[in-house]
Amino acid sequence: DIQMTQSPSSLSASVGDRVTITCRASQSISNYLTWYQQKPGKAPELLIYAASSLQSGVPSRFSGSGSGTDFTLTISSLQPEDFATYYCQQSYSTPPYTFGQGTKVEIK
Amino acid sequence: EVQLVESGGGLVQPGGSLRLSCAASGFTFRNYWMTWVRQAPGKGLEWVANIKQDGSEKYYVDSVKGRFAISRDNAKNSLYLQMNNLRAEDTAIYYCAREGSTVTGVDWFDPWGQGTLVTVSS
């Protein structure tokens, strides 16, 4: 199975900061990469699919990039509502699909 | 409004069974792959199983193969997860989600239900 590794596992940042989260696949997955945001006690929500396509309704401060094995989620200017846990997920080939372990973004 | 509502969670003893349901509304259920994802308390997300629009294809994570069965009833706009021989490590919130995809086959999960908690304990 394809393993997904996110870094860092957690980070502290201030409102207005630029935040970057990375996700690495154990083999090439082309652009079969999705990002989700999860707030405490809530279900995950889709942010970005196909590595760089922004889901409708998601603020433009979120962006994704990468292809192959290395991917990045960037928040250009962190807002109070962005403090959450972020997960990457691969959907390359047939299931099982796998998630990264998550990156918790906390207030500094 | 597209909505998914899970039910059927609860406390069950090790070795027991439980059937989860997911009621879909606001979209044409029979046109979509559907998936189950779980999250153990304080842990990350784990994909569990998915099912094709007509039920002809089903996939499972290795840890539940032979114990869990995914199914759907398109006439009732409902998704199910039959869980047998439950173990303590199956304790989690179980979410159902609709699958979307690009023309090239990139899959994602959106929306998600609110989840239902399954606790396996004696």
Interface residues (C-beta under 8 A of the other chain):
Chain A: D1 N31 Y32 L33 T34 Y36 Q38 A43 P44 E45 L46 Y49 A50 S53 Q55 Y87 Q89 S91 T94 P95 P96 Y97 T98 F99 G100 Q101 G102
Chain B: T35 V37 G44 L45 E46 W47 N50 Y59 Y60 V61 D62 Y95 G100 S101 T102 T104 G105 V106 D107 W108 F109 D110 P111 W112 G113 Q114 G115
